[in-house]
Amino acid sequence: MYRYTVRCEFHGNDSELVQRWLDWLRDPHIADVMRGGARGAEIVKMTADCPTFEIRYQFASREDFDRYQAEFASALREEGLEKFPLEEGLVYSRSDGEVVFSKF
């Protein structure tokens, strides 16, 4: 299994912006990422000084993630930035890696 995490911080503390972003994320964005190859996703509200969320996507393999990156990610990022420009105070970071152990 492979994990892709997108972290978003909202500097400016605009609760209406945060809610609009969460609504868009839930539908349609996560579904679009899943059509691109993700097998699952979760949104985690982090404990932080400003509203901060991590979206943790699961892919079956690194190959599936690489295909998502090559074929889908760019267009989906552009769409997100068009709807929620960085100038509104959003700060994104991304990380990915292989899951070497998981127990639920």
N, C-alpha and C positions, 0 to 999 in steps of 0.2 A: 504494500500500500504506500501511497505517496501523498503528502500533505502540502497544500498551498495556503498560506495565511496572508490575508490583506488586513492591515491595521489602519484605522482612520481615526484621527483626532480632530475635534471640532474646537478650534481656538476662536473665541468670541462668544461661546456659550449661548447660541441662538437655538432655543428649544424647538421652535417651529421648523427651522432648517433640519435639525436632527430628526424630527418626526417624519418630514417629507422624504429624507434620505432613507430612513428605515423602511418606510412604506414602499419606496421604489426598489430597495434591495430585496425585500420579501417577494415582491411581484412587480416587475418581471425579471429583475437582474439575476437572482440565484437560479431561476429556471433556465435562463439563457446560458449560464455557465454550465449547468448540468447537461443541457443539450450539446454543449461543447465537449463533454466527456467526464465531468465530475460525477461521482457516485453519491455524494452527499455533501451537506453543508450545515454549518451551525453559526449563529451569531452570538458572540459573547460580549456582554457589556463589562468593560474592565473597570477596576477601581483605579481612578486617576483624578488629577486636579481638574481636568476638563473632560467633557463627554468623549469617551474613547471606546471603540468597538473593534473586535477582531472577528473576521469572517474566515472560518476554517473549512476549506474545501478538501474533500477526499477524492483522490484518483486511484484507480486500480494499480497503476504503474507509472514509472517515470516516462515511459513512452507515451502513455495517454496524456500526461501533463504536457509533454513537449508538443504533441499534436494540438492540444488546446492553445498553447502559447503561439504556435505558428499559424493556426487557422482562425482563431476566434478572439483571443485576448485583446488585440489591438483595437478592433472595432468596438468591443464592449467597453474598454477604457475610454475611448473617445466619446462614446455615448454618455458615460457617467460624468466626464469632465464638462460636457456640454450642458447637462442638466444641473450639475453642482460644481461650478468653477472653483478652482483653488483660491481665487480672490475672495471667496466667501468665508475663508478661514479653515478649510479642510486641509489636513496634512496626511498623506498616505505613505505607508511603507509596506513592503512585501517581502516574504521569505518563503522558502520551500525546502522540502527535504524528505528523505525516506523514513517511514515509520519502522523502527527496528524492534519495538515492543509495544503492545497495547493490551490492556486488560480492562474489561467493563463488567 
